[in-house]
Amino acid sequence: MAFGSSGGDEDSLLPGVGASANGTRCLVKQTAGGAVAQGSNGTGRGEDKYYAGSLRKASDAAISCKGQVTRDELTEKARGLVIVMVGLPGRGKSFISRKLQGFLRWQGKRCETFNAGKYRREVEGAVESGRADFFDSGNPHALAVRKQAASMALNDLLEFLEGGGEVAIFDATNSTHDRRQMIIEEASKHPGKYHVIFVEVLCDDPEVLRTNFRNKVRHSPDFSGMDEEEAIRDLEARVKMYEDRYEEVADDTMSYIKLYNMSSKVLVNRIYGSITKTLLPYLMGIHIGTRPIWLVRTAQVPAARSQDAELTDEGILFAERLGAFCRRRLLEYHGGKLPEKPVRVLSSTVTSCVQTVTAFLQSGSDFAPQAFRPMS
C-alpha cells in the first residue's frame, strides 16, 4: 500500500491535530461551543480521546442538507436505467452505445440499444432520409418523420423496460433541451421508476472528427453506394444543420456525463451510487485506438502434476517461441521500431505461469530489460 505525503509531519494526517501560524502543532479540542485550540508543541494531547469527534452521531442538519438529500434521491433503487446519448452527428454516439451495450450485457444485465436513425430509415427509407437536406429544420415533412421515429424508438425503449429490461440506451442526437425534457417526462409517466442519465459526446479535435466521419460514411446505410468524399461532404452539411440549433446539456437538475474528445476530459453531474463504480469508469476508458492483445495459456507442465509443477523442456521452448512471435508482431505494429516498453504482461503467481513469462521475456534483448514483478 502506498501513502501520499502532505508535506508536513505525520501528525498532520491525524484528526484533531493541526498547525498554528508559527508552525508549531496545536490540539483542536471539540467543545459544546465549538473548536478550541490548546497547547503547542504536542502538549495537552492526553486531554482528548483520539476518536472523540469521529464517533459522535451526525446531527440532523448534516443528514438533511440539500446535497445529502440529492444523493439519497439519486441512489434510491430504480426499476430501470435509461441512458440517453446526446451529441452532434459523427461524434461517436453509436460507437459508445454499442460498447456500453456489450459491457452491460457482459455484466449480466438485460440491455438493449434503440437507435433513432434505424427507425427513421424504416419510416422513410435510407436514400430518402439520409441526405443533408432531410435534417433541415425548415423541412416540415422531414421534421415530422424525425419526430415520429424518435417517438417510436422511445416507446419501444420504455416497453422493453416494462417487460423486464434493466438498461435501455437511446441512441440519437437529442440535441435540444426541449427534446431531453420530453424524454424525462415520458419516462416519468410510466409506472416503473426509471433513472434517466444523459451521456453527451463532445468533440472538436479535427483528427478524431475525420476518423469518425470516415467510419460513419463507410458503414452507415445512409451513405450506402455513395462516393466516400461526396458522402463526407453530405455528412458535414448535415452536421451544420444540427450545429445551428444544438444546445449543450447545461441543466444541473439533470443527471449527466459529458465526454470531451473521447474522454480526454469528463464532466459529471448528479451521478452517485453504483453508476460511479461501473458505468462511469467504463465510459472514461473507451477509446478508438487499436493495439494487439494476446491471451495465452501457461506453457506445458508434466501431466498429472501439482499446481507448482515447473515447465517441461517443450514448455520452455513454447514460451521462447511465444516471445519471438510477439516481437515480430510488435515490430509490424510499431512500424519496425519497438518503443522503450513494448509490451505489458499480466500473469498469475502460479510457478508455471511465472516461468512462462520469464522465458518469454528472456527470448529477446528487446524484452530483457523489462522488470517482471509477480503479484498475487
N, C-alpha and C positions, 0 to 999 in steps of 0.2 A: 504494500500500500504506500502511496506517496502523499506527503503532506506539503501544502504550499506554505511559504513563509510570508508573514505580513510586514516584515521589515523591522519589527521591534523584537523584544524578548518573548519567551513563550507565554508569559502571563497575560499578554495582550489578547490571547485566544480564550481566556477564561471568563465566564460570566461574572459580573460584579467587580472586575478589576479593570481600571482604566489608567490613563496617564495624565498628570497635571500639566499645566502650561510650561513649567520649567523642566519637564522631562522626568520628574520623579513619579513613582507609582502611588496611586491612592485607591482605597477601597470604597466602593459606592454602596452604601447601606440603604436598603429599601425600608421606608417608614410609612406610617399612615398618611403623613403629609407630603410624601414624595421621596425623592432620592437625595441622600445627604452624603457628601464625601467626607471621609475622616481618615486621619493618619497619613503618613507618607513613608516612602522607602520600605513599604511592606508591613508597617506596624499596624496592629489592630485587627489582623486577619482572623483571629480566632473568635471575634465577637459575633460573626455572622456565619451561619451554616452555608456550606458551598452551594447547595441546591435550594436555598430558601426561596428565591424568586421563581425558579422554573417549575416548582411543584405546586404553586398556587393555582387555584381554579380560575379559569378565564372569566372575565366579567361579562355580563350580558351585553354590554356595549360592544365588546370585541366580537361577539358571535353575530350580532345583528347589524353590524356595519354594512354599508352598501356593497362593498367588494365581496364580503363573505356571502351575502345573500345571492349575489350574481353567481358566485362559484357554486353554491348549493343548487341553484336553479339549473345550471348547465351540466352538473354531474348527476342530476337525477336520472334514474333509469328510464331510458326511452324505448318505445316499441320498435323503432327502426331509425336508420340514419339515411338522410338524403344528402348526397354530395353534389353540389351544383357547380359545374365548371363555368368560368367567366373569362372572356378574352377575345381579342380580335382574331380573325381567320389566320391560319398559318403560324400560330404561336405554340402549338404542341398540345392542345387540349385533348384531342382524341388519343394521342400517344400516351399521355399521362393517364387518361381514363382506362385504356387497355391495361397499362401496367398496374394501376390500382386494382382493377378487377381481378387480375391474376394473383396479386398479392393477397387480397382479402379472401379469395377462394382457397388459396393455399393455407390460410389460417382456419379454414373450415366454415366460413360464413357463406350464407346464400347471398350472392351478389350478382347484379345484372347492370349493364350499361344501356342507356336509352339515348340514341343519337338523333337529334332533331333533323339533321341532314338526310338521314335514311328515310325518315317519314316524309320529308319534303319531296324526295325523289319518287316515293310511292304515290304521292298525290298528283304530282305534275310531270314527273319524268326527269331523268338526268340531263338530257340535252336541253329541254325547255327551261329548266330551273337552275341550270348550272352556270349560266353566263352572268357577267357582272351586272348587266342592266336589270336582272331579276332582283337584285338587292338594293335597288334604288327606292328610297322611302317615298318617292313621288309616284311610284307604280302601284296603284290601288289593288289591282288583281294579285300581283306578286306579294304584296303586303298581307293580303287576306290568306293566301296559300301558306305563307310562312307562319302566320299566327295559328292557322289550323294545324299545321304539322307540329308546332311546339305544344299545342294543347293536346294533341293525340299522344305525343311522347310522354307528357306529364301525367295524363290519365292512366296510361299503361304502367308507368312507374309506380303510381300510388296503388294500383290494383296488385302489382307484384308484391308490394309491402303488405297489403291487406291479406294476401294469400300465403303469408309466412316468410316473405323475403326479409332479410336483415339489413342489407345495404343496397341502395339504388343510386346510380350515378347518372346525372342528367347532363349529357354532353351537348352543349350548344353555346352560342356566343353570349346569350343572356347579358347583353351589352348596356342595358339601361337600368336605372334604379327602379322604374315602374315595373319592368319585367321581373326583376328579382323580388320585389314586394309582392307581386302577384303569385309567385311560386310559394312564398311563405304563407300567404293567405289560403291558397288551395290546399297546402299540406295541413294547415290548422283545421280545415273543415272536416277532415276525416276523423273517425272515432279513435283511430290509433294515435299514440303520442309519438310524433316523429321529430327528430332533431335535424335542422337544416343547416348545413355548412357550405359556404361559398369558397371555392378554390379559384382564385384569379391568377391567370398566367400572363405576365407582362414581359415583353421582350423588345429591346431596341438595339441589340447587338447585330450589326449588318451581316456578319458571317453566319451567325446562328439562324437569322431570318432566311438567308439564301438557301441554307441546307434544308430548313423546314419547308420552304416553298417548293423546292425541287422534289422532296419526298411526297408532298401533298399532290402535286400535279401528276406525278408518276403513278400514284396508287388510288387517288380518288376517282370514283365513277363520273364525277362532274367533268373531268377533263379527258375521258377516255377517247382515244383516236385523234387528239389534238397534237399539233407540233408543240414540243416542250417549251420553247421560247414564247410562242403565242399563248400557251396556257399560263405561263408565269405572268405575262402582261395582263391577261384577263384577271388572274388572281389578285394582282396588285391593284387593279381598278376596283375589284370587289372590296378589298381592304380599305381603300379610300372612301368608299360609300359608308362603311361602318365607322371609320375614324371621325367623320363629320358629326356623328351623333353618339359616339361612345362616351360612357360615364364610368369612371373607375369606382370600385367599391369604396365607399367613404362613410357609410352609415355604421357608427360604432355600436349601435344596438344589435347589429347582426354578428353572427359568428363567421369569421372568415380567415383564410390563409392566403397570403399573397406571395407568389413565387416570381422573383425577378431574374431574368436571363438564366433560365434553367437552374434555379435555386442558388445562384451566387449570393443572393440576399433573400431573406424570408421575413415577412411581417405577419404577426399573428394577433388576432383579437378575439376575446371571449372563447378561448379554446381551453378546456380543462378535462380532467379525468383520463380515461383510457386512451382517448384520441391522441393525447400528448405522448403516449408511450408507444403507439403503433402507427397511426396514420401520419402524424407529423414527421417523425424521423424517416419514414419511407419516402415521403414527398421530398424531403431535403436531400435524399440520396439519389434521386432519379437523375440520370444524365443521358446524353446522346452519344457519348464516346464509345469506342469499341476497344476490347482488349482480350487476349487469349486467356482462357481459364481451363485448366486440366484437372479432372478428378481421377485419382489413381488409387487402386487398392495396394495394400502392402505387398512387397515382393515375397517370393516363395520362402516358406519355412518348412522344416521336416514335418511329414504327415503325423497326425495324432500326437502333437507335442503341446506343451502348455503355452499359455499366453506369452511367457517370457522367452520363448524359443528364439534363437538367433537365425539369421538368414542362411540359406544354403548357398553353395557356390553359384548356382543358377540364379538365385535371388539377387546376389550381389551384381552379377552380370546384367540382369534386368535393370537394376537401379542405375548402373552406369550408362546403359543404352538409353534409358529414360532421360538422363541428363543431356546426352548428345542430341536426342530428338528435340527436347525443349530449347536447347541452344540454337539449333538450326531454325526452328520456327520463330524464335525471338529475333534472330537476325533478319528474317524475312519481314517481320512485323515492324522492326525499327529501321528498316532501310539499310541493313548491312553494318550498323554500328550500334553496339549494345550500350545502354546508359550505365551509370556507376552502379546502380542497384537494379539489375534487370528482372529479378523475379522475387516474389514473396511466397514463402512456403508455410502452410499451416498443417500441423500434424498432431496426432495424439502422442502420449508418452510411452506407449507400448514399445518394448525393445525392438521388435521387428520394424515398426514404423520409423523409429529413430535411426536405425541402421539403414533403412531405405533412403531416408533423406540425407544422411551423412554420405552415403555412396553417390547419391545424386549430386551433391554439392562438390564432391571431390572429382567429379567426372571431367571437369574442365577448369582452366585457370580463370574464366570469367565468373564462375560461381564460388571459387575457393575463398575469396576474401569475405564472403557473406557469413556473418555470425549466425549460428543456429543455437537458439536457447530453448530447449524443450520445456514446455509449461503444461501443467495439468489444466 
